[in-house]
Every structure is written in C-alpha cells, then in structure tokens.
Amino acid sequence: MTCDRLVCANCAGPVSEARCTVCRAQRNRLHRQGPLAALTPPALLALLLALLSVLFVARQMAF
C-alpha cells in the first residue's frame, strides 16, 4: 500500500505530505515495510501456488 491516496484522520491532509506527527508516523511505518507487505492474500496464494507448481514440474523432470 502506498500513502498517496491515504487521508489523515488527524489533520485531514494527504499522508504523503506528512503535515502532522500522525501523518509522519504512518508514512514512515508504510515505507519501512518490505515489498511483500503490499501483497493481498489472493496474490500471496497465487504466488504460493505458482511456486508449488514450479517445484512439482522440477521434481517430475528430475525422475
């Protein structure tokens, strides 16, 4: 998730502008998270299924 479209409940400004301490804290927290934090549960499930299928094909080719 990016902070471009988030609106602060404290100052009603965009979180990306970091007008208040709440905005700054939220923006910093979002930027500290890793790249997989933005993935939704269906995307994580699809990634897991893709990995399992690749492992299955690799195992079949080994035998």
PASEBA-1860 file (N, C-alpha, C; in nm, 3 decimals):
! residues 63
1> MTCDRLVC> 0.085/-0.117/0.000/0.000/0.000/0.000/0.089/0.123/0.000 ~ 0.049/0.222/-0.073/0.123/0.347/-0.076/0.044/0.452/0.002 ~ 0.110/0.558/0.039/0.044/0.662/0.116/-0.007/0.775/0.026 ~ -0.007/0.755/-0.104/-0.051/0.859/-0.197/-0.200/0.892/-0.181 ~ -0.282/0.792/-0.158/-0.426/0.814/-0.151/-0.482/0.815/-0.010 ~ -0.397/0.796/0.089/-0.445/0.794/0.227/-0.466/0.936/0.279 ~ -0.574/0.953/0.356/-0.604/1.082/0.417/-0.593/1.066/0.568 ~ -0.524/1.158/0.630/-0.502/1.153/0.775/-0.630/1.188/0.849
9> ANCAGPVS> -0.663/1.112/0.951/-0.781/1.140/1.033/-0.754/1.254/1.130 ~ -0.629/1.285/1.153/-0.594/1.390/1.248/-0.600/1.529/1.184 ~ -0.539/1.545/1.068/-0.533/1.678/1.005/-0.611/1.688/0.874 ~ -0.668/1.576/0.828/-0.746/1.569/0.703/-0.663/1.602/0.579 ~ -0.534/1.592/0.589/-0.446/1.615/0.475/-0.395/1.483/0.422 ~ -0.336/1.484/0.303/-0.278/1.361/0.248/-0.162/1.313/0.335 ~ -0.157/1.184/0.360/-0.050/1.128/0.442/0.085/1.148/0.374 ~ 0.088/1.150/0.243/0.214/1.166/0.170/0.280/1.301/0.197
17> EARCTVCR> 0.200/1.403/0.235/0.258/1.535/0.265/0.311/1.544/0.407 ~ 0.266/1.455/0.496/0.314/1.447/0.635/0.303/1.582/0.707 ~ 0.183/1.635/0.710/0.161/1.765/0.774/0.170/1.760/0.926 ~ 0.129/1.648/0.985/0.131/1.638/1.132/0.211/1.515/1.175 ~ 0.226/1.498/1.306/0.305/1.386/1.357/0.240/1.251/1.326 ~ 0.107/1.247/1.323/0.037/1.122/1.291/0.067/1.083/1.146 ~ 0.061/1.180/1.055/0.093/1.154/0.914/0.237/1.105/0.898 ~ 0.328/1.171/0.964/0.469/1.133/0.952/0.492/0.992/1.004
25> AQRNRLHR> 0.429/0.958/1.117/0.446/0.824/1.174/0.390/0.718/1.080 ~ 0.272/0.742/1.023/0.211/0.646/0.932/0.293/0.632/0.804 ~ 0.340/0.743/0.750/0.421/0.738/0.629/0.550/0.661/0.653 ~ 0.614/0.685/0.767/0.737/0.613/0.799/0.711/0.464/0.817 ~ 0.599/0.429/0.880/0.567/0.289/0.901/0.542/0.219/0.767 ~ 0.473/0.285/0.676/0.446/0.226/0.545/0.574/0.209/0.464 ~ 0.666/0.301/0.477/0.790/0.295/0.398/0.889/0.195/0.455 ~ 0.876/0.161/0.583/0.966/0.063/0.645/0.930/-0.080/0.609
33> QGPLAALT> 0.805/-0.104/0.574/0.762/-0.240/0.543/0.828/-0.289/0.416 ~ 0.842/-0.419/0.406/0.906/-0.479/0.290/0.816/-0.480/0.168 ~ 0.869/-0.526/0.055/0.791/-0.526/-0.068/0.675/-0.625/-0.067 ~ 0.681/-0.728/0.015/0.572/-0.825/0.021/0.456/-0.777/0.107 ~ 0.474/-0.668/0.179/0.367/-0.618/0.264/0.250/-0.564/0.182 ~ 0.274/-0.527/0.059/0.169/-0.471/-0.025/0.085/-0.579/-0.092 ~ 0.127/-0.704/-0.084/0.053/-0.811/-0.149/-0.074/-0.846/-0.073 ~ -0.179/-0.868/-0.145/-0.306/-0.907/-0.085/-0.305/-1.058/-0.062
41> PPALLALL> -0.392/-1.109/0.023/-0.397/-1.254/0.045/-0.419/-1.336/-0.083 ~ -0.507/-1.294/-0.176/-0.517/-1.372/-0.300/-0.387/-1.371/-0.382 ~ -0.315/-1.261/-0.381/-0.188/-1.255/-0.453/-0.084/-1.346/-0.387 ~ -0.083/-1.350/-0.255/0.009/-1.440/-0.186/-0.025/-1.586/-0.215 ~ -0.154/-1.618/-0.221/-0.196/-1.754/-0.252/-0.156/-1.791/-0.395 ~ -0.173/-1.699/-0.488/-0.133/-1.724/-0.627/0.019/-1.744/-0.636 ~ 0.094/-1.666/-0.562/0.240/-1.681/-0.560/0.280/-1.817/-0.504 ~ 0.213/-1.859/-0.398/0.241/-1.990/-0.338/0.207/-2.102/-0.435
49> LALLSVLF> 0.093/-2.093/-0.502/0.055/-2.196/-0.599/0.152/-2.201/-0.716 ~ 0.198/-2.087/-0.762/0.296/-2.084/-0.870/0.427/-2.150/-0.827 ~ 0.470/-2.122/-0.705/0.592/-2.183/-0.654/0.577/-2.334/-0.642 ~ 0.463/-2.380/-0.591/0.440/-2.523/-0.579/0.435/-2.592/-0.715 ~ 0.376/-2.527/-0.814/0.371/-2.587/-0.947/0.510/-2.595/-1.009 ~ 0.592/-2.495/-0.988/0.730/-2.500/-1.039/0.807/-2.612/-0.971 ~ 0.789/-2.628/-0.840/0.857/-2.736/-0.769/0.809/-2.873/-0.817 ~ 0.680/-2.885/-0.844/0.625/-3.011/-0.894/0.683/-3.046/-1.030
57> VARQMAF> 0.689/-2.950/-1.120/0.744/-2.974/-1.254/0.892/-3.009/-1.244 ~ 0.965/-2.940/-1.159/1.108/-2.968/-1.144/1.129/-3.109/-1.089 ~ 1.043/-3.150/-0.999/1.054/-3.286/-0.942/1.023/-3.390/-1.049 ~ 0.923/-3.366/-1.131/0.888/-3.460/-1.237/1.000/-3.472/-1.341 ~ 1.067/-3.364/-1.369/1.177/-3.367/-1.467/1.300/-3.439/-1.410 ~ 1.314/-3.436/-1.278/1.431/-3.500/-1.217/1.422/-3.653/-1.225 ~ 1.301/-3.705/-1.231/1.286/-3.851/-1.235/1.270/-3.903/-1.370
END
